């Protein structure tokens, strides 16, 4: 199968058929991201995608339940191409429960509600979107390529189309100086989007990225482990969700958190308050075990 050496997918897609539809990220300019350093974005040929589907269908046509469209932004594909891919998947795997994809805000914005609904009806049930921060100036600084209102609009469009929305934000993205503002504004944008799932990652500096260079040259200061938990507390405390499964259990995080919000908000805040009061490093994930 025509995979790159490094495969990127959400943790919840661990048991999915990873189907490359695009290579790289259509934006690929965020200052913190080193996922696709030398990958020129391209959309794969339909015949190549079908060939990969056929190979897997030979053995798993009746048992396969989930497919994840790789890589960084399959949603950016022209509508007619995506429709053909989804129809072919449904033809070859008649018992599919869902198809998932990463989605940049840009790709969600360029598709109409009707087009997104069409994809949903063909099995696109979940989209994973990076929000990163709700700080308007920080969105510009990290070169996200979209502003606050556009990120909110993109998330709401996906939900309106019936697609389950899973978003991520990054603890520590604002550095020490911008920590509190980043956390409070991130709580606000999460509330405005009101996603079905939200995950908080913790910043890890990737050599070769612009943010890494800023850190090397003293223009960016990394937050401490406990400062990351202070950010996490502010985000959870100030977010207003209707019904969201919130996690901070990524390998980059210092403290694994899973909670249904708002129901378990008080419980999570009590846990964070206890850890922040005692500052016991033994309760946190060791630095050497953290990973992207």
Backbone as CSV, one residue per row, in Angstrom:
resi,resn,N_x,N_y,N_z,CA_x,CA_y,CA_z,C_x,C_y,C_z
1,UNK,0.841,-1.172,0.000,0.000,0.000,0.000,0.886,1.236,0.000
2,UNK,0.415,2.305,-0.613,1.242,3.480,-0.865,1.279,4.410,0.345
3,UNK,1.811,3.926,1.466,1.930,4.732,2.676,3.299,5.390,2.739
4,UNK,3.345,6.540,3.460,4.639,7.087,3.827,5.165,6.286,5.018
5,UNK,6.417,6.529,5.372,7.019,5.781,6.478,6.338,6.109,7.799
6,UNK,5.989,7.394,8.015,5.335,7.818,9.244,3.837,7.928,8.988
7,UNK,3.039,7.245,9.814,1.586,7.275,9.657,0.997,8.066,10.823
8,UNK,0.188,9.070,10.492,-0.432,9.910,11.505,-1.933,9.643,11.491
9,UNK,-2.477,9.299,12.652,-3.917,9.084,12.762,-4.342,9.315,14.211
10,UNK,-5.599,9.650,14.450,-6.082,9.853,15.810,-6.035,8.541,16.605
11,UNK,-5.849,8.620,17.917,-5.830,7.401,18.739,-7.085,6.543,18.576
12,UNK,-8.222,7.186,18.381,-9.476,6.438,18.265,-9.604,5.691,16.947
13,UNK,-8.656,5.906,16.030,-8.680,5.205,14.739,-7.633,4.085,14.697
14,UNK,-7.222,3.610,15.868,-6.167,2.593,15.945,-6.527,1.303,15.213
15,UNK,-7.790,0.958,15.198,-8.203,-0.299,14.572,-8.869,-0.096,13.214
16,UNK,-8.729,1.091,12.659,-9.349,1.404,11.375,-8.446,1.028,10.208
17,UNK,-9.055,0.825,9.069,-8.326,0.699,7.813,-7.854,2.104,7.436
18,UNK,-6.547,2.319,7.439,-5.975,3.638,7.126,-5.783,3.737,5.619
19,UNK,-6.630,4.523,4.993,-6.645,4.617,3.531,-6.076,5.951,3.081
20,UNK,-4.909,5.965,2.442,-4.348,7.230,1.962,-5.171,7.792,0.802
21,UNK,-5.721,8.975,1.011,-6.462,9.676,-0.036,-5.675,10.895,-0.501
22,UNK,-4.980,11.506,0.451,-4.052,12.591,0.144,-2.724,12.282,0.819
23,UNK,-1.692,12.987,0.420,-0.415,12.943,1.118,-0.099,14.347,1.613
24,UNK,0.353,14.442,2.876,0.692,15.734,3.440,-0.525,16.506,3.906
25,UNK,-0.311,17.791,4.181,-1.359,18.690,4.664,-1.528,19.829,3.663
26,UNK,-2.760,20.178,3.375,-3.031,21.213,2.386,-2.553,22.592,2.853
27,UNK,-2.439,22.792,4.155,-1.943,24.068,4.703,-0.445,23.973,4.997
28,UNK,-0.091,23.118,5.934,1.308,22.785,6.248,2.189,24.008,6.503
29,UNK,1.653,25.012,7.210,2.420,26.214,7.505,2.412,26.574,8.988
30,UNK,1.776,25.765,9.814,1.727,26.069,11.246,3.134,26.000,11.833
31,UNK,3.490,26.974,12.624,4.874,27.107,13.109,5.280,26.009,14.079
32,UNK,4.308,25.344,14.703,4.614,24.334,15.714,4.668,22.921,15.149
33,UNK,4.232,22.744,13.908,4.010,21.404,13.356,5.177,20.939,12.498
34,UNK,5.663,19.729,12.815,6.725,19.133,12.018,6.308,17.796,11.430
35,UNK,4.993,17.620,11.244,4.474,16.328,10.789,4.836,16.025,9.338
36,UNK,4.773,17.044,8.502,5.008,16.822,7.071,6.113,17.753,6.556
37,UNK,7.330,17.624,7.079,8.386,18.601,6.771,8.810,18.648,5.313
38,UNK,8.812,17.523,4.640,9.280,17.505,3.256,8.265,16.841,2.326
39,UNK,7.006,16.900,2.709,5.962,16.251,1.922,5.192,17.305,1.131
40,UNK,5.242,17.218,-0.170,4.454,18.104,-1.012,3.030,17.573,-1.071
41,UNK,2.081,18.425,-0.719,0.687,17.982,-0.680,0.217,17.556,-2.068
42,UNK,-0.455,16.399,-2.088,-1.064,15.958,-3.334,-2.243,15.050,-3.035
43,UNK,-3.164,15.019,-3.987,-4.330,14.146,-3.917,-4.045,12.922,-4.768
44,UNK,-4.253,11.757,-4.209,-3.951,10.517,-4.936,-4.942,10.277,-6.070
45,UNK,-4.485,9.541,-7.049,-5.351,9.162,-8.161,-6.426,8.191,-7.679
46,UNK,-7.610,8.326,-8.238,-8.731,7.493,-7.820,-8.441,6.015,-8.036
47,UNK,-7.785,5.679,-9.142,-7.495,4.273,-9.411,-6.528,3.677,-8.386
48,UNK,-5.608,4.507,-7.868,-4.685,4.027,-6.831,-5.415,3.795,-5.512
49,UNK,-6.346,4.692,-5.202,-7.136,4.543,-3.975,-7.998,3.275,-4.065
50,UNK,-8.624,3.073,-5.209,-9.463,1.882,-5.391,-8.633,0.606,-5.310
51,UNK,-7.423,0.655,-5.801,-6.556,-0.526,-5.750,-6.273,-0.909,-4.293
52,UNK,-6.023,0.080,-3.459,-5.786,-0.199,-2.040,-7.035,-0.760,-1.370
53,UNK,-8.180,-0.217,-1.715,-9.439,-0.716,-1.162,-9.657,-2.172,-1.561
54,UNK,-9.389,-2.471,-2.825,-9.578,-3.841,-3.322,-8.694,-4.833,-2.576
55,UNK,-7.461,-4.438,-2.298,-6.524,-5.339,-1.609,-7.032,-5.701,-0.224
56,UNK,-7.530,-4.703,0.507,-8.034,-4.973,1.856,-9.354,-5.742,1.795
57,UNK,-10.172,-5.428,0.810,-11.482,-6.080,0.698,-11.372,-7.572,0.416
58,UNK,-10.266,-8.004,-0.126,-10.081,-9.430,-0.410,-10.240,-10.288,0.841
59,UNK,-9.808,-9.737,1.978,-9.849,-10.510,3.229,-10.811,-9.953,4.277
60,UNK,-11.201,-8.679,4.147,-11.962,-8.050,5.228,-13.261,-7.392,4.763
61,UNK,-13.780,-7.795,3.625,-14.955,-7.116,3.079,-16.159,-7.162,4.017
62,UNK,-16.322,-8.246,4.767,-17.498,-8.392,5.621,-17.224,-8.047,7.083
63,UNK,-15.949,-7.971,7.462,-15.630,-7.735,8.874,-15.205,-6.300,9.176
64,UNK,-14.796,-5.555,8.163,-14.273,-4.204,8.413,-15.399,-3.269,8.832
65,UNK,-15.146,-2.519,9.900,-16.166,-1.618,10.433,-15.790,-0.139,10.336
66,UNK,-14.483,0.158,10.309,-14.074,1.565,10.304,-12.965,1.825,9.284
67,UNK,-13.057,2.989,8.664,-12.034,3.441,7.722,-11.646,4.864,8.104
68,UNK,-10.336,5.141,8.057,-9.871,6.507,8.276,-9.140,6.975,7.029
69,UNK,-9.569,8.122,6.498,-8.979,8.670,5.284,-7.732,9.471,5.628
70,UNK,-6.606,8.997,5.146,-5.326,9.656,5.394,-5.058,10.682,4.293
71,UNK,-4.119,11.691,4.406,-3.347,11.995,5.594,-3.951,13.233,6.269
72,UNK,-3.263,14.376,6.139,-3.609,15.516,6.983,-4.918,16.215,6.677
73,UNK,-5.488,16.000,5.495,-6.692,16.755,5.170,-7.394,16.175,3.953
74,UNK,-7.946,14.982,4.095,-8.645,14.358,2.965,-9.894,15.133,2.573
75,UNK,-10.445,15.896,3.490,-11.678,16.634,3.202,-11.477,17.690,2.121
76,UNK,-10.246,18.095,1.892,-9.953,19.119,0.896,-10.155,18.605,-0.525
77,UNK,-10.259,17.302,-0.702,-10.425,16.725,-2.040,-11.680,17.277,-2.722
78,UNK,-11.638,17.394,-4.033,-12.851,17.792,-4.758,-14.024,16.875,-4.399
79,UNK,-15.211,17.439,-4.336,-16.380,16.685,-3.900,-16.601,15.432,-4.723
80,UNK,-16.482,15.525,-6.039,-16.758,14.360,-6.885,-15.791,13.217,-6.598
81,UNK,-14.531,13.562,-6.242,-13.550,12.526,-5.923,-13.900,11.847,-4.596
82,UNK,-14.224,12.646,-3.607,-14.563,12.076,-2.299,-15.824,11.220,-2.386
83,UNK,-16.803,11.682,-3.119,-18.048,10.916,-3.270,-17.759,9.544,-3.879
84,UNK,-16.909,9.519,-4.899,-16.566,8.239,-5.538,-15.831,7.314,-4.570
85,UNK,-14.931,7.887,-3.765,-14.197,7.082,-2.789,-15.151,6.492,-1.752
86,UNK,-16.043,7.327,-1.216,-16.967,6.851,-0.189,-17.928,5.802,-0.749
87,UNK,-18.417,6.017,-1.950,-19.311,5.033,-2.565,-18.599,3.704,-2.790
88,UNK,-17.349,3.775,-3.196,-16.598,2.541,-3.444,-16.325,1.802,-2.139
89,UNK,-16.033,2.557,-1.074,-15.838,1.937,0.239,-17.103,1.219,0.687
90,UNK,-18.246,1.847,0.512,-19.507,1.230,0.915,-19.832,-0.001,0.076
91,UNK,-19.431,0.045,-1.187,-19.648,-1.105,-2.060,-18.794,-2.297,-1.632
92,UNK,-17.548,-2.044,-1.280,-16.610,-3.113,-0.947,-16.723,-3.578,0.503
93,UNK,-17.188,-2.669,1.388,-17.322,-3.007,2.810,-18.759,-2.700,3.244
94,UNK,-19.687,-3.612,3.019,-21.112,-3.327,3.250,-21.503,-3.151,4.706
95,UNK,-20.607,-3.491,5.638,-20.965,-3.393,7.063,-20.196,-2.287,7.792
96,UNK,-19.760,-1.285,7.062,-19.036,-0.170,7.674,-19.911,0.561,8.682
97,UNK,-19.327,0.879,9.846,-20.008,1.717,10.836,-19.733,3.190,10.586
98,UNK,-18.474,3.486,10.216,-18.160,4.895,10.006,-16.879,5.051,9.199
99,UNK,-16.780,6.226,8.576,-15.568,6.671,7.899,-15.165,7.985,8.568
100,UNK,-13.861,8.152,8.828,-13.384,9.361,9.481,-12.307,10.044,8.660
101,UNK,-12.036,11.303,8.988,-11.007,12.057,8.291,-10.501,13.205,9.162
102,UNK,-9.262,13.613,8.951,-8.818,14.908,9.454,-9.463,15.976,8.579
103,UNK,-9.698,17.155,9.166,-10.239,18.273,8.397,-9.607,19.561,8.893
104,UNK,-8.984,20.310,8.007,-8.556,21.653,8.387,-9.783,22.556,8.382
105,UNK,-9.768,23.648,9.143,-10.886,24.586,9.041,-11.088,25.072,7.611
106,UNK,-9.993,25.248,6.884,-10.087,25.723,5.504,-10.903,24.771,4.637
107,UNK,-10.679,23.469,4.788,-11.384,22.512,3.940,-12.867,22.443,4.280
108,UNK,-13.205,22.616,5.555,-14.616,22.630,5.938,-15.313,23.891,5.428
109,UNK,-14.580,24.987,5.409,-15.174,26.255,4.987,-15.510,26.281,3.504
110,UNK,-14.711,25.606,2.683,-14.949,25.690,1.238,-16.066,24.766,0.768
111,UNK,-16.503,23.860,1.612,-17.599,22.962,1.238,-18.927,23.492,1.803
112,UNK,-19.950,23.425,0.997,-21.272,23.860,1.449,-21.840,22.855,2.444
113,UNK,-22.849,23.280,3.175,-23.537,22.379,4.095,-24.096,21.178,3.338
114,UNK,-24.664,21.430,2.170,-25.239,20.333,1.382,-24.177,19.312,0.981
115,UNK,-22.983,19.785,0.610,-21.910,18.858,0.236,-21.436,18.058,1.441
116,UNK,-21.335,18.713,2.583,-20.935,18.004,3.800,-22.004,16.983,4.200
117,UNK,-23.264,17.346,4.037,-24.349,16.398,4.334,-24.296,15.195,3.390
118,UNK,-23.952,15.444,2.131,-23.835,14.350,1.176,-22.754,13.367,1.619
119,UNK,-21.623,13.900,2.078,-20.536,13.042,2.552,-20.967,12.266,3.797
120,UNK,-21.701,12.931,4.670,-22.198,12.280,5.881,-23.138,11.126,5.542
121,UNK,-24.006,11.345,4.580,-24.946,10.301,4.171,-24.238,9.104,3.549
122,UNK,-23.033,9.345,3.008,-22.248,8.264,2.414,-21.310,7.601,3.415
123,UNK,-21.414,8.004,4.685,-20.651,7.308,5.719,-19.602,8.118,6.437
124,UNK,-19.371,9.385,6.025,-18.390,10.207,6.739,-19.020,10.663,8.050
125,UNK,-18.692,9.975,9.126,-19.389,10.169,10.394,-18.600,11.002,11.402
126,UNK,-17.271,11.127,11.218,-16.484,11.881,12.190,-15.351,12.629,11.494
127,UNK,-15.123,13.866,11.938,-14.021,14.684,11.434,-13.212,15.197,12.614
128,UNK,-11.888,15.165,12.451,-10.961,15.613,13.494,-10.330,16.930,13.040
129,UNK,-10.521,17.985,13.824,-10.067,19.311,13.416,-9.180,19.942,14.488
130,UNK,-8.041,20.462,14.083,-7.153,21.155,15.001,-7.590,22.592,15.210
131,UNK,-7.955,22.927,16.435,-8.322,24.308,16.789,-7.101,25.043,17.317
132,UNK,-6.332,24.382,18.142,-5.051,24.834,18.713,-5.223,25.891,19.807
133,UNK,-5.903,27.010,19.512,-6.050,28.097,20.484,-7.239,28.972,20.099
134,UNK,-7.742,29.694,21.086,-8.781,30.680,20.814,-8.243,32.092,20.883
135,UNK,-6.952,32.233,21.122,-6.299,33.535,21.167,-6.127,34.037,19.729
136,UNK,-6.815,35.109,19.372,-6.823,35.590,17.989,-5.430,35.957,17.495
137,UNK,-4.659,36.610,18.343,-3.307,36.999,17.942,-2.392,35.787,17.836
138,UNK,-2.592,34.828,18.717,-1.763,33.624,18.680,-2.069,32.786,17.435
139,UNK,-3.326,32.771,17.008,-3.668,32.079,15.761,-2.869,32.649,14.591
140,UNK,-2.716,33.979,14.569,-1.896,34.616,13.530,-0.427,34.261,13.705
141,UNK,0.022,34.304,14.936,1.446,34.095,15.229,1.903,32.695,14.836
142,UNK,1.065,31.701,15.064,1.451,30.325,14.718,1.091,29.980,13.275
143,UNK,0.580,30.965,12.556,0.300,30.818,11.124,-0.728,29.726,10.837
144,UNK,-1.814,29.762,11.596,-2.871,28.774,11.424,-3.582,28.924,10.082
145,UNK,-3.599,30.135,9.555,-4.196,30.344,8.240,-5.669,30.693,8.266
146,UNK,-6.263,30.691,9.454,-7.661,31.067,9.638,-7.781,31.874,10.926
147,UNK,-8.845,32.682,11.004,-9.048,33.468,12.220,-10.067,32.782,13.136
148,UNK,-10.306,33.394,14.269,-11.192,32.833,15.297,-12.568,32.502,14.722
149,UNK,-13.166,33.483,14.059,-14.522,33.294,13.542,-14.579,32.176,12.501
150,UNK,-13.542,32.061,11.691,-13.513,31.009,10.673,-13.398,29.621,11.296
151,UNK,-12.609,29.510,12.352,-12.495,28.220,13.042,-13.845,27.806,13.631
152,UNK,-14.523,28.768,14.252,-15.835,28.486,14.830,-16.827,28.092,13.736
153,UNK,-16.832,28.838,12.632,-17.743,28.533,11.532,-17.494,27.136,10.965
154,UNK,-16.222,26.784,10.802,-15.884,25.467,10.264,-16.402,24.361,11.166
155,UNK,-16.167,24.490,12.464,-16.639,23.475,13.403,-18.145,23.350,13.415
156,UNK,-18.826,24.478,13.391,-20.290,24.456,13.422,-20.865,23.863,12.132
157,UNK,-20.218,24.134,11.001,-20.690,23.578,9.732,-20.630,22.052,9.742
158,UNK,-19.534,21.521,10.239,-19.387,20.069,10.293,-20.470,19.453,11.172
159,UNK,-20.715,20.076,12.318,-21.757,19.567,13.210,-23.143,19.695,12.581
160,UNK,-23.397,20.805,11.921,-24.693,21.028,11.293,-24.966,19.985,10.215
161,UNK,-23.881,19.514,9.574,-24.027,18.497,8.531,-24.240,17.107,9.099
162,UNK,-24.221,16.985,10.430,-24.432,15.692,11.059,-23.160,14.900,11.295
163,UNK,-22.018,15.538,11.048,-20.717,14.882,11.229,-20.236,15.102,12.664
164,UNK,-19.917,14.028,13.357,-19.373,14.147,14.711,-18.058,14.921,14.654
165,UNK,-17.913,15.888,15.555,-16.740,16.758,15.525,-15.830,16.500,16.722
166,UNK,-14.572,16.190,16.423,-13.547,16.008,17.447,-12.453,17.044,17.211
167,UNK,-12.208,17.899,18.200,-11.223,18.968,18.026,-10.068,18.801,19.015
168,UNK,-8.938,19.411,18.673,-7.782,19.415,19.571,-7.310,20.829,19.819
169,UNK,-6.789,21.051,21.022,-6.136,22.306,21.390,-4.778,21.945,21.988
170,UNK,-3.888,22.926,22.067,-2.515,22.648,22.491,-2.162,23.461,23.731
171,UNK,-1.989,22.771,24.845,-1.539,23.431,26.075,-0.116,23.944,25.877
172,UNK,0.133,25.170,26.328,1.485,25.726,26.254,1.812,26.420,24.958
173,UNK,0.876,26.488,24.027,1.173,27.073,22.718,1.500,28.556,22.825
174,UNK,0.985,29.209,23.839,1.257,30.633,24.022,2.501,30.928,24.824
175,UNK,3.223,29.865,25.231,4.406,30.073,26.045,4.050,30.535,27.445
176,UNK,5.069,30.858,28.218,4.840,31.293,29.598,4.097,32.619,29.632
177,UNK,4.528,33.559,28.809,3.960,34.901,28.841,2.483,34.918,28.448
178,UNK,2.115,34.107,27.494,0.733,34.135,27.026,-0.129,33.019,27.570
179,UNK,0.331,32.353,28.611,-0.325,31.142,29.105,-1.775,31.353,29.523
180,UNK,-2.009,32.299,30.400,-3.365,32.491,30.924,-4.323,32.949,29.828
181,UNK,-3.882,33.879,29.001,-4.748,34.385,27.936,-5.086,33.275,26.936
182,UNK,-4.070,32.480,26.601,-4.283,31.349,25.693,-5.322,30.389,26.269
183,UNK,-5.216,30.073,27.545,-6.141,29.129,28.160,-7.568,29.674,28.202
184,UNK,-7.721,30.920,28.609,-9.058,31.508,28.719,-9.724,31.666,27.359
185,UNK,-8.963,32.097,26.374,-9.526,32.272,25.026,-9.802,30.912,24.378
186,UNK,-9.016,29.914,24.728,-9.268,28.573,24.210,-10.551,28.001,24.803
187,UNK,-10.786,28.276,26.066,-12.058,27.868,26.684,-13.230,28.513,25.954
188,UNK,-13.055,29.759,25.547,-14.131,30.473,24.855,-14.408,29.883,23.469
189,UNK,-13.353,29.598,22.707,-13.585,29.070,21.365,-14.175,27.657,21.425
190,UNK,-13.763,26.873,22.413,-14.360,25.552,22.586,-15.848,25.675,22.921
191,UNK,-16.185,26.646,23.741,-17.589,26.871,24.081,-18.382,27.303,22.856
192,UNK,-17.787,28.151,22.027,-18.474,28.642,20.831,-18.682,27.539,19.797
193,UNK,-17.725,26.623,19.698,-17.856,25.510,18.750,-18.749,24.425,19.324
194,UNK,-18.592,24.134,20.609,-19.343,23.094,21.317,-19.198,21.733,20.632
195,UNK,-17.966,21.206,20.549,-17.733,19.953,19.837,-18.255,18.735,20.603
196,UNK,-18.324,17.618,19.899,-18.720,16.361,20.530,-17.577,15.774,21.350
197,UNK,-16.358,15.937,20.837,-15.146,15.485,21.517,-14.125,16.623,21.484
198,UNK,-13.365,16.744,22.558,-12.282,17.730,22.598,-11.080,17.108,23.292
199,UNK,-9.918,17.307,22.717,-8.700,16.773,23.296,-7.665,17.859,23.478
200,UNK,-7.026,17.868,24.638,-5.946,18.819,24.900,-4.616,18.084,24.824
201,UNK,-3.757,18.516,23.926,-2.389,18.018,23.839,-1.488,19.021,24.559
202,UNK,-0.263,18.654,24.834,0.701,19.573,25.426,1.842,19.799,24.437
203,UNK,2.247,21.039,24.310,3.247,21.412,23.316,4.544,20.605,23.483
204,UNK,5.028,20.122,22.368,6.351,19.505,22.280,7.078,20.184,21.129
205,UNK,8.260,20.649,21.391,9.010,21.361,20.360,9.629,20.381,19.379
206,UNK,9.394,20.624,18.106,9.890,19.736,17.053,11.054,20.421,16.332
207,UNK,12.248,19.823,16.384,13.391,20.425,15.688,13.078,20.685,14.218
208,UNK,13.518,21.835,13.753,13.295,22.197,12.359,12.083,23.073,12.131
209,UNK,11.216,23.192,13.139,10.027,24.031,12.982,10.352,25.476,13.383
210,UNK,9.595,26.450,12.875,9.799,27.851,13.272,9.669,28.073,14.775
211,UNK,8.744,27.353,15.425,8.581,27.525,16.868,9.814,27.026,17.613
212,UNK,10.409,25.952,17.145,11.631,25.440,17.763,12.744,26.482,17.656
213,UNK,12.826,27.140,16.513,13.838,28.185,16.324,13.584,29.359,17.259
214,UNK,12.314,29.713,17.433,11.969,30.780,18.378,12.428,30.429,19.784
215,UNK,12.255,29.160,20.161,12.689,28.706,21.489,14.215,28.765,21.604
216,UNK,14.910,28.286,20.585,16.377,28.311,20.593,16.924,29.724,20.736
217,UNK,16.247,30.678,20.112,16.737,32.059,20.092,16.085,32.930,21.163
218,UNK,15.365,32.293,22.092,14.854,33.001,23.260,13.570,33.779,23.056
219,UNK,12.875,33.540,21.952,11.628,34.265,21.699,10.399,33.486,22.181
220,UNK,10.619,32.263,22.657,9.518,31.441,23.155,9.983,30.705,24.402
221,UNK,9.158,30.737,25.446,9.500,30.076,26.710,8.507,28.951,26.981
222,UNK,9.025,27.749,27.162,8.167,26.599,27.436,7.548,26.680,28.829
223,UNK,6.287,26.313,28.921,5.652,26.231,30.228,6.163,24.993,30.962
224,UNK,6.030,25.008,32.280,6.422,23.864,33.100,5.282,22.847,33.122
225,UNK,5.555,21.634,33.606,4.473,20.644,33.711,3.271,21.144,34.503
226,UNK,3.522,21.801,35.634,2.402,22.270,36.445,1.697,23.466,35.805
227,UNK,2.431,24.272,35.059,1.772,25.348,34.315,0.834,24.784,33.254
228,UNK,1.210,23.648,32.675,0.307,23.016,31.692,-0.990,22.571,32.367
229,UNK,-0.883,22.095,33.607,-2.085,21.687,34.339,-2.917,22.901,34.751
230,UNK,-2.253,24.018,35.024,-2.995,25.254,35.315,-3.791,25.701,34.089
231,UNK,-3.192,25.575,32.918,-3.907,25.885,31.678,-5.088,24.940,31.495
232,UNK,-4.833,23.669,31.726,-5.880,22.672,31.573,-7.056,22.979,32.505
233,UNK,-6.749,23.349,33.725,-7.795,23.695,34.686,-8.611,24.892,34.203
234,UNK,-7.926,25.919,33.709,-8.628,27.109,33.224,-9.545,26.777,32.053
235,UNK,-9.070,25.921,31.163,-9.872,25.552,30.003,-11.125,24.792,30.429
236,UNK,-10.943,23.799,31.294,-12.092,23.002,31.741,-13.049,23.847,32.575
237,UNK,-12.492,24.679,33.426,-13.298,25.496,34.330,-14.156,26.509,33.566
238,UNK,-13.617,27.052,32.488,-14.295,28.150,31.788,-15.015,27.737,30.508
239,UNK,-14.896,26.470,30.127,-15.602,25.993,28.936,-17.061,25.711,29.268
240,UNK,-17.910,25.934,28.287,-19.340,25.668,28.443,-19.756,24.704,27.333
241,UNK,-19.783,23.431,27.662,-20.144,22.413,26.685,-21.575,21.946,26.905
242,UNK,-22.211,21.524,25.814,-23.525,20.899,25.924,-23.381,19.439,26.328
243,UNK,-22.543,18.731,25.593,-22.293,17.314,25.876,-21.007,16.927,25.163
244,UNK,-19.891,16.981,25.872,-18.583,16.774,25.256,-17.770,15.757,26.052
245,UNK,-17.141,14.842,25.336,-16.192,13.942,25.980,-14.817,14.592,25.841
246,UNK,-14.274,15.025,26.966,-13.028,15.799,26.983,-11.880,14.919,27.472
247,UNK,-10.770,14.947,26.746,-9.618,14.152,27.148,-8.342,14.983,27.145
248,UNK,-7.423,14.575,27.996,-6.054,15.099,27.969,-5.141,13.908,28.220
249,UNK,-5.388,12.850,27.479,-4.664,11.596,27.703,-3.700,11.256,26.568
250,UNK,-3.395,12.243,25.738,-2.408,12.059,24.677,-1.037,11.803,25.293
251,UNK,-0.156,11.177,24.523,1.188,10.861,25.035,1.983,12.100,25.410
252,UNK,1.590,13.255,24.904,2.308,14.488,25.225,1.910,15.065,26.580
253,UNK,0.792,14.624,27.127,0.275,15.208,28.365,0.968,14.665,29.613
254,UNK,1.020,15.501,30.625,1.650,15.103,31.884,0.697,14.340,32.799
255,UNK,-0.611,14.570,32.636,-1.595,13.915,33.500,-2.775,13.451,32.643
256,UNK,-3.013,12.148,32.566,-4.136,11.653,31.762,-5.481,12.057,32.375
257,UNK,-6.323,12.657,31.558,-7.651,13.079,31.991,-8.680,12.608,30.970
258,UNK,-9.775,12.036,31.465,-10.931,11.718,30.631,-12.162,12.124,31.415
259,UNK,-13.043,12.882,30.777,-14.220,13.329,31.511,-15.356,13.675,30.558
260,UNK,-16.570,13.397,30.988,-17.756,13.847,30.282,-18.140,15.208,30.856
261,UNK,-18.128,16.221,29.982,-18.431,17.578,30.441,-19.768,18.040,29.850
262,UNK,-20.558,18.717,30.687,-20.203,19.323,31.965,-20.376,18.430,33.198
263,UNK,-20.894,17.227,33.058,-21.259,16.422,34.220,-20.113,16.224,35.205
264,UNK,-18.906,15.990,34.705,-17.784,15.656,35.578,-16.808,16.823,35.792
265,UNK,-17.254,18.006,35.480,-16.361,19.171,35.598,-15.837,19.341,37.027
266,UNK,-16.702,19.326,38.004,-16.291,19.544,39.391,-15.284,18.489,39.850
267,UNK,-15.520,17.253,39.437,-14.622,16.155,39.809,-13.217,16.362,39.247
268,UNK,-13.136,16.783,37.983,-11.827,17.014,37.357,-11.126,18.210,37.983
269,UNK,-11.868,19.254,38.270,-11.271,20.441,38.895,-10.707,20.099,40.266
270,UNK,-11.417,19.269,41.029,-10.912,18.859,42.348,-9.592,18.098,42.205
271,UNK,-9.514,17.208,41.219,-8.283,16.454,40.993,-7.132,17.389,40.634
272,UNK,-7.374,18.316,39.730,-6.320,19.248,39.313,-5.911,20.155,40.472
273,UNK,-6.871,20.608,41.257,-6.551,21.447,42.426,-5.652,20.699,43.405
274,UNK,-5.949,19.433,43.621,-5.157,18.625,44.557,-3.723,18.468,44.061
275,UNK,-3.568,18.163,42.787,-2.222,17.977,42.240,-1.455,19.287,42.203
276,UNK,-2.138,20.380,41.849,-1.469,21.677,41.796,-1.082,22.169,43.200
277,UNK,-1.856,21.798,44.193,-1.541,22.211,45.569,-0.321,21.472,46.105
278,UNK,-0.193,20.189,45.776,0.896,19.370,46.330,2.163,19.399,45.480
279,UNK,2.018,19.714,44.188,3.175,19.806,43.273,4.083,18.578,43.371
280,UNK,3.472,17.413,43.373,4.209,16.161,43.473,4.479,15.630,42.060
281,UNK,5.734,15.726,41.613,6.097,15.317,40.260,5.877,13.822,40.020
282,UNK,5.857,13.033,41.093,5.679,11.590,40.933,4.289,11.249,40.405
283,UNK,3.357,12.168,40.500,2.001,11.928,40.010,1.850,12.270,38.526
284,UNK,2.918,12.813,37.944,2.877,13.201,36.539,3.662,12.229,35.673
285,UNK,3.335,12.217,34.405,4.060,11.379,33.447,5.499,11.877,33.343
286,UNK,6.489,10.985,33.449,7.893,11.415,33.320,8.166,12.029,31.959
287,UNK,9.072,12.992,31.937,9.361,13.721,30.709,9.815,12.799,29.582
288,UNK,10.626,11.795,29.921,11.182,10.950,28.875,10.145,10.052,28.205
289,UNK,8.966,9.933,28.810,7.920,9.086,28.218,6.958,9.871,27.338
290,UNK,7.094,11.182,27.320,6.191,12.001,26.501,6.568,11.897,25.034
291,UNK,5.564,11.935,24.178,5.832,11.782,22.743,4.766,12.501,21.940
292,UNK,5.066,12.756,20.679,4.120,13.390,19.780,2.965,12.434,19.451
